[in-house]
């Protein structure tokens, strides 16, 4: 439904004149991201220089081109396209010329400026308090934000469900104390919170939390079951904004609140002194699958950390609001708020311990099915008033438990597939082989060259390492360098510097570049096993996976492109399926390979990025691939050549290209070969 509700008009690449009001301004690393409600085009994003003075309520007039935002090219990368779509934005306005007309600030904007000025003038720890009160997390240093993440409490910094819900509860309590009529309390509290959300910039997470809180408060007037109100709030939000289901904040806030409400009857039966910990544990337990899937780790101290920090955080939030709104007359509260903010910083330093962080590699999806199945079943067992469970005999319960755990006893090759992922590193090669037994082989690492890459870009740091981190890979059993050209070698330098590597294999053909010298230096410095491979060598991995070296025999000379033609050619076989990795061999290398019995393969890495000089119809005929992939990016060489792509299509070969498809993953499971679409980056592309 969310995809169907996106605007159908196609304005991409069109020059347009835009007139609109500024609804949000956020400072980023090198520019300001400004959201403009433009007449006739809806909400647009425009990137303006930091030097430009822009505020909410201003009017922008100008002309420029509408472009679609960039999507992530690899799993684990930030997807700007998906992020803007979650805000209801489809196009980025590339303003060629513009003028900003200052508008009259509204009451909410004036209030926000007053609060910010008062916090800055009266408090020492105003960065932390501003992050809590106004939702400006960028005021904190990256080191401080990392500490909050390691402690598992970074959500306490966001103006979201917990903040709005607790403020709603606080206002309702205060109104009850001052004897405000019961029918007026929720209306008055909702109006005050609505003004607060507008004041802090109307962030989607804050609006989501406010709507959910209002629905919860009103629904509880008609039902004594809070789960009904919780489900109604979520349903209404998804009807209004269907794309919200992909928003991580929505998933986390509703999973945590649902877990608390599910377990609340059982928690009320334990001694009161332990109920706070029970609530925190119920919330954090509901988040474990989401946190590990998204970030690869979960803080073991999170339930305790939230329990310890929540009173201090809420005290700082309330005190900061009072100081920000009242100003100088509330100066007497400043030392208390500063002291509490400093104490929170000390507590965070003690709780943010790497030893208390549980990092896991990719977890089998069935594990999360079992986790949520047990979590929900146990929670509903504490609610006999609403759910009826038949009596289970001991034998029947034991059989049920055995059936549930049976898949965990299956051999790895029945549970997990062999994965071959061609990572999008631009104009270069980087291929990760991940076996069912969690062995990892990296073939090449991509690289940079001023001829075809952006200046200052380090593909190893910017792309390769984030992808490996996303897959929770901290050790590579084998690194293969097919040949020492920059577009295959340079990205490996970051891998060798930062990761644990079992063995490095290359063709032994030296090069005179600084990158190659650094490559040899790192291998020697870290005492990594280093071998030269030749035709006839065979690598045996667990589970019957074989990698045969098909080329070169003796190093070729005088071919016109010796480094390319001496590329290692690898032939991987598993469960009757085969992959042929060809490096950058041109016609001369393929001719020598044909003289030594070219193997047939289901999957082919097209030689030399689809270059015409590497196109040999006889070679392709002998390999007879069903699927071919071309690792390629923006370049000045004309790769891939149109004739190469056309000839592959005419032969019935399914062709994938990283410059169009992003990272592509192929699977072999139980003898079946295929490519499956998964992940945000795939949907958005």
N, C-alpha and C positions, 0 to 999 in steps of 0.2 A: 504494500500500500504506500509506503514511504517513497519508493522509487517512482511510483505512478504519479505522486503528487508534485514531483519536481516540475518546474516550468518547462513547457514544451517548445517555446520559441527558441530558435537557434540564432544567437547574436555573436557567436565566436568569430573573432577576426574582423568584426565590423567597426568602422569608425563612427562614434556616436557623440552627441552632446549631452552632458549630464548636468542636472540640477537637483540637488538633494541636501538634506540636513544630516549633520553628523550625529550618530547615535552612540558611538563608542570610540575611544582612542586608547591604544595600548602601545607603549614603547617596547620595541624588540631590540635585537642586537645592533642592527645597522640602520634601522628606519622605524617609522611609526606605522602601525597598521590601523587604518581608520575605516570604520564601517559607515557607509553612506546610504540613507534611505532615499533612493533616486526615483524621481517621477517617471513612471512608465517602465522601469527596469527592476523594481524591488530593491532588495538589500544587496549592495555591492561592497567589495573590499578594495581599498586603494592603499598603496604603499607610498608614504610621503617622507621627505627628509626630516631628520630630527630637529633641524633648525626651524622648521615651519611651525608656527604657533596655531594649534588647532584644539578646540574644546567642544564638548558636547553642546549641541544647540546651534553651532555655527552652520552656515550655508556654504556649500562648495559648488562652483560653476566651472565648467571646463569641457574640453573635448579630448578624446583619446580612443583607445581600442579596448574592446572587451575580450578577455582571454579566459579560458578555463584554467583553474589552478593546477599545479603539478601534482600528480599522484605518486605514491611511494613506488619505487622500482623493485624493492626487495622486502621480504617479510621482516618485521622488526623495525623498519624505518618509519619515521613520522610521516603520516599521510596528510598533507596539507589539504588536499581535495576533500577527503572524508571529514576533516575537522571543520572546514568551512561549510560543508553540506549540513553538518549537525547544527550549525547556526542558521541554516536556511539560505546560505549564500552559494550561488552557482558560478558567478563570474567575478574575476578580478579586473578592475578598471585600470588600464595602463594609461595614466593621464599624461598626455603630451603637453598640455597647457591647462592651468587652473588658477582660480582666484578664490580666496577664502573671505567670506563676509562674516564679520563678527556678529553673533546673535546676542540677544538679551538672555543672560543665564536664567534658568528656571529656579524655582524654590529648591528643588532637590540638588541642583548643581551648586547653588550658593551654600546649601547646608553641607555638602561634601567638602567644599573648599574651607568652610569654617572649621569643620572637624579636623581636616588635615592640618590646618594652620595651628590650631590649639594643641594638637598632639605634638607637633614639631616644636612649639615654644615651651611647653610645660613638662615634657617627658624626656628622659635621657635615652631610654630604650624605645624610642618612637618607631623604629623600623619594625620591630616585632609587633608592637601594638597596632601599627597601621596595617600590617598583614592580617591581623585578626579582625580589626574593626571594619576596614575598607576592602578587604580581600586582595590586597596588593602584595602577593607573595614575592614578586620580583624585588621588593625592598630588602628582602633577606639575601645574604650572600649564598652562592652555590654550595659552599661548605655547610652552612646552617641547614639548607634544604636537604642535603644528603643525610645529615644527622637525624633529621625528623623521619626521613624515609627508612633509614636503618633501624630506628626504634619502632617502626611500624605505626606511626601516629601522624603521618603527613596530612591525612584527611582532616585533622583538627585545625589545620591552617586554612582550609577552604570554607567559603561561605556557602554551605550546602545543608543537607538534611539535618545533621546534628545541631549546627548553630541555630538554624531557624526553628527547629523543633524545641530546643531548650529555651530559646527566647520566647516562643509562644507559650510554653509551660510557665515561664517566669512571669510573663505579663498576666496570664490568667490567674496565677496565684496572687499577684499584687492587687489585681482588680477585685478578687474575692476578699482580701484583707480590708480594702477601702469601701467594701459593700456596694460595688457596682452591680446593678441588676444582672441576673444570670443570663438573660437573653441578649444583653448588650455586650457582655464580655467578649465573646468570640468575634463580633463585628468590629469592636474597637481595637482589639488586638490585631486583627487581620489588616485593618487600615494602617495602623502604625508600622506593621511589618512590611506592608506594601510600599509605604514611603521609604522605609529603610532600604529595601531592595532597589528602588529607583535611584536612591542617593548613591549607592555603591556602584552604579553603572548598569543595573539590570542584567547581570550575568545570567545565562541560561540555567546554570546550576542553582542559583538563588531563586529564580522564578519557579523552577521545578520543585524545590523544597518548600516554597511558600504555598504553592497550589496544593501540594500533598498535605501540608499541615492543616490548611483550611478544610480540605475534604475530610481529613481524619477527625478534626474537632467537630464538624457538623455531623458526620456520619455516626460518631459515638453517641450522639443525642438520640439516635434511633435504634441502635443495636449495641448490645453489650459485648459483642465479639469484635475485637480490634482487627483481626485478620480480614474481616469483611471490608472494613474501612480501608485497610492497606491495599487490598486488591482493587477496590473501586478507584482509589487515588491513582494507582499505576495504570489502570485501564483508561481513565480519563486523560492522563498525560499522553499516552500512546495514541489515542484518538486525535488529540490536538496536534501532536508532533510525532508521527510514526517513526521517523528516522532516529528518534531518541533511543531506541532499543540498542543501537550500536555504540551509544555514548558510555564510556567507562564509568563516569561519575554516576549515571543513572543505575548501572548494574551494581556498583558497590553500595550505593545508598539504599537501594531497595532490597538487596540481598541481606544487608546488615539489619535493617529495620524489620524485615520479614522474619529473620532468625530470632530476633529478640521477642517478637510477638508470638512466634510459634512456641518458644520454650518458656514463656512467662508463667503459665500455670504451674509448671514443674519447678521453676525457680522460686516461686512463692512458698513452696513447701519446705525449702531448706532454711536453716537459721538466718535471721535477718543480717547478721554480720557478714555472711558470705554471699548475699544476694547481688551486691554490686559486682563482685567478681564473676558470678554466674551470668549476669547480663552481658558483661564484656566478653566472656568466653563464648557465649552463644553467638554474638555478633561476629567475632573474629573467625570462628569455625565456619560460618557460612561464606566467608570471603576467601578461604584457603585456595579452592580451585581457580578462582578468578585471578588472585594475586600471582599464583605460580604460573598460570598460563600467560599472563600479561608481562610479568616482570622476572619470572624464573626463580623467585625466592619469596620467603615469608619470614617475618620476625617472630621468633618463639616467645619473645617478651611482650608482644603487642597487647594481649589481654591485660597484663599487669600494668604496662605503660599507660594505656588508656585510662585505667582505673585511677592511677596515681595522678596523671596530668589533668584529667578533666576538670576537677574542682578549681585548680589554679588557672587553667585556660579560660574557663567561664568567668572567674573573678576578674581576670585581666580584661576580658571582652566587655563585661558590664562596666567596670571602672573606666576603661578607655572610652566607652560610649558616653558616660556621664561627663568626663573631662572634655571630650571633643565637642559635646553639645553645649555644656554650661560655660566652659572656658575658665577665666581667672577665678571666679567664685569657688570653683571646685579644686583650686590649687592644693588644698590640704590633702587630697586623695593621691596627688602625684607621687609622693615618696612610697606610698603603699603599692601603687601599680608598678612603679619602677622596681621595687623590691621583689614583687611577685614575678615580674618578667625576668629579672635576673635569676631568680630561683628556678624558673622553668628552664632557662638555658643550662644551668648546672645539672638539673635532673636529666635533660636530654643528652648531655655529654656522657653521663654515667650509663644511660640505657642504650645508647647507640654503640653497641659492641658487635663487631663482625662475627665473633664466636657465637652470638645468639641469633644469627641469621641462617636459616635452612635453605640452601640452594639445591634445586633438583633439576635434572635433565628432563627433556620432554617426557611427560608422563602419559602413559597409555590412557586413552579416553575412557576405557572401561573402569579405570581406577576412580575417576570422578563420578561415574554412574553409581558405583558402589558407595563412594563417600556421601553423595547427596541422598542415595537411597537409605543408608543407615541413619544419616542425620535427620531426615524428615520422618522416617519411621519411628525413631526414638523420641522425637519431639511430639509426634501425634499420640504415642503411647501415654504421654502425660496429659492428654486431653480426652479422657474416656467419655466426657459428656457429648462430644461432637462426632467422634469416630469410634466405630465398633470393630473390634478385632476378635476373630474366632479364637477359642482356646487352642493353643498349640501344645501337642504332646512333645515330650523331650525328643523322641526319635524323629518326629516330623520336623521339629525345629533344627535338629542336627543335620538332617538331610538337606533342608533348605539352605543352611549355612554352607554346607559342602558344595552344593550346586553353585552358590554365589561366588565361592572362592576358587572353583575349578579352573576358570580361565587363567588365573595367576600361576597355575602349575603347568600350563602348556609350554612347549619349547618356544624359544624366542622367534624362530623362523615361521611359526604359525600365528604369532601374535603381531609381529611388526614386519613391515616390508623393507626391502632394500630401496634406498632413496638415492637418486642421482640428481643433484640440483645444479643447474647452470646459473650462477649468480650474475646479476646485471652489474658489471663493473665498467660500463662504457665500452670503449674500443679496446678490448682485451679479453683474456680468458681467465676464468676462475670457476672451477667445478668441484663441488663437495660430494663425496660418496659416503653415505652413512649406512652401515650394515645393521641388520636386526640385532646383532650382538653388541651394538654401541661402539663399534670401531669406526674411526673417521679417517678418511683419506682426502687430502686437498691437492687437486691437480691445478697448478699455476695459481697466481694471486692477482691478476690484473695489474695495471700500472698506469703511470702518468707520462705524458710527453707533451711538450708545448705545441706539437704539431696538431694534436687532436683533443686535448683535454683543457679544462679550465685552469688558469694560472692559480697556483697556491693550493690546488686540490691534492689531497693524499688519499688515494682510493683505499689503501689498507686501513687507515684510521677512520675515514668517513663512511665506508661501505662494508668492507670485509669483516673487520672486527665486530661492528654492531650486529651483523648477521650471525656470526658465530656465537656472540653473547645471547642473542635472541633464541638460538637453539640450545642454550645452556651448555655449550661445548667449551671446555677449558683445557682439553688435551687432544692433540692430533697424533694419531698413531703413525701416520705416514704423510710426508709432504713431497710431492713430485713436481720438479721443474722441468717442463718439456724442452725448453731452450731459453737462453738468457737474454732475450729481447725485453725491453722495458715493459711492454704491455702484458707480459707474462710474469715478470720477476718482481717489479717494484713493490707491489702490494704484499708480497711474501716477507719483506723486510719487517714490517710492523708485526706480522704474525710471529716471526722468529724472535723478535725482541720481547714480546709480551706473553707468549703462550708456551706451554709445555709441548715439546715435539719429540716423538720417539725416534724417527729416522727420516733422513732426507735422501732422495734419489734424483739424479739428473743424468744427462748424457755425457758429462765430462768434457764438453766442448767449451773452452774458456772464452771470455769476452773481456774487453778492455775498459768497460764502463765503471764508474764509481759505485753504482748499484751492485754490480757483480762482485766487486772487491768487498763491499760491505756484507754481502750475502755469505761469502766464504769466511769473513771475520766473525760473524755471528755464530756460524756453525762451529767454528773452532772455540770461540769464547764460551759457549754454552755446552760444549762437549757432546754435540749431537752426532749420532751415528750417521756417516755420510758414505754413500755408495754410488758407483757409476754403473748404469744398467746398459745391457746390450741385448740384441736379438737372441731369443732362446731362454732368457731369464724368466722365472715365474715367481710371483708373489702369492702366497697362500694365506687367506684370511679365514676367520672362524666361519663355520656353517657351510663349508664347501665353496666359498667364493674364491675364484681364481683370477689373477691379473697377469696376463702374458705380455712380455715386451716383444713387439713385432718388428721394431725398427728403432735405431739403426744397427747395422752390424759394425763394419768399420766406418769411421767418420768420413763423410763425403767431402770432396774438395773440388773446386773449380766449377761449381754448378751455377754461379751467379748469385745465389742466396744460400750459402752454406749453413748459416745458423738456422734458417727455417727448415731446410731439407734434412738437417740432422735432428729434428725434433723427435722426442720419444713418442712412439705410437704404442698405445696400450689397448689390450683387448680383454674386457671384463666379461666373465660368464657366471651365471647364477640361475639355478632352477630352469635350465634350458633356454634362458634368454641371454642376449649378448649386447655389449656396448663397445663401440670402437672410438677411442680418443685419438685424434690425428694431429694435434698440435697445429703447426703452420707449414706442414710439408707442401711443397709446390709440385709441379709436374715431374721433376727429376726424382724427388723422394718417392712419389707414388709409383714411378716406373720401377725403382729398385724394390719397392714393397710388392709389386705385382710379380716380380721374378721369384718371390719367396712365398707364394700361395696366400693371396689376400683372403682373409676369412669373411664369410657372410655375417651380417650383424643386423639385429632388429633396430638398433639406434646408432646414428652416426653424428659425431661432431664434425660439421663441414669444415674441411681444411682451410686455413688462412682466411677466416672471416668471410668466406664466400668470394674470394678474389678470383678473377677470370684466369689469372696465371696458374691457379691451383685447381682448375676445372679439367678433369679427365673423365670423359663419359665411360670409358672402359673400366676405370677404377670404380666408379659408382655402380656400374652394372655388376661387377663382381661382388661388391659389398651387399647390394640389393637391400638397402635399409627400408623399413616401414616408416620410420620417423627420423627427421634430421633437425638439428638445432644449429643456429648461427649466432655465436656470441659476437655482438657488434654494437658500436655506438656511433656518435657523431664523428665523422672523419672526412678527410680530404682525398681519400684514395678511391672513392666510389664503391666501397664495400657495403653490402654484398652487391655484386654485379647483377643487373636485372636478368641477364641470360642464364646465370647460375640458378637463380630462384625459379625462373620459368621452366628450365629443363628439369629441375627436381619436381615441380608440380606436374609436369607432363608425364613423369614416370610414376605418378601416384604416391609420391612421398609426402607425408605430412610435415610441413616446414614450420618451425617456430623460430622467432628472432627476439633477442633480448631487447633490442631498441624499440620494439613495438609491444612485446608481451611482458617485459620485465623479467624477473627471475622465473624460470620454468623448472618444475620438478617432475621426475619420472619415477615410477614405482614398479617393483617386481614383487608380487606376493602370491604364493602358492602357484607359481608358474604363469600368473597373469601379468601382462605388461600393460601399463597405461599411464596417463597423465591426468591428475585430478585437480580441479580448481578448488582452492581453499584460501581463506584469509582475506582481510580487508583490501590489501593491495590488488588482489585479483578481481574482486567485485568492482572496485572503483575504476580499474583500467578497462 
